[in-house]
């Protein structure tokens, strides 16, 4: 079941620079972590019941580096929270959606994640995320 919007991912060239906008608005970075397998550094900013996720590439061949090269900084993906990422993954596959990984993998904060290709979702890279504790 989808529980709501977990976060909006925004590709940035520099977390240190990008965070200033959100901090000026009264929001604060809760945590910064590196996800080596994705080649990304992530800053999490709570905002109401969801979060803003700033994504900075840590290597030139990472998906975020490619996104920045092709499109520049901006919204990268929309993440929906789910209590069953494997079930959602199976339903999407069965319905013919193109998912990006053979199976859900660990993402930031240890969450289980799966991505759905934007060509399958009307142009939006969709991430499904299940809390690590679930």
URLINZI-V464327 format. One record per backbone hydrogen bond with DSSP energy under -1.0 kcal/mol. NH is the residue of the N-H (numbers start at 1). CO is the residue of the C=O. Records with the same first field share a line. If there is no record, write none. Layout:
BEGIN
NH: CO, CO
END
This chain:
BEGIN
3: 81
6: 79
7: 79
8: 51
9: 77
10: 53
11: 74
12: 55
18: 14
19: 15
23: 19
24: 20
25: 21
26: 23
27: 22
30: 44
31: 44
33: 42
35: 40
38: 35
40: 35
41: 56
42: 33
43: 54
44: 31
45: 52
47: 50
50: 47
51: 6
52: 45
53: 8
54: 43
55: 10
56: 41
58: 39
62: 59
66: 62
67: 63
68: 64
69: 65
70: 66
71: 67
72: 68
74: 11
76: 9
77: 9
78: 125
79: 7
80: 127
81: 4
82: 129
83: 1
88: 84
89: 85
90: 86
91: 87
92: 88
93: 89
94: 90
95: 91
96: 93
97: 92
100: 115
105: 113
107: 111
110: 107
111: 108
112: 130
113: 105
114: 128
116: 126
117: 98
120: 117
123: 118
126: 116
127: 78
128: 114
129: 80
130: 112
134: 131
END
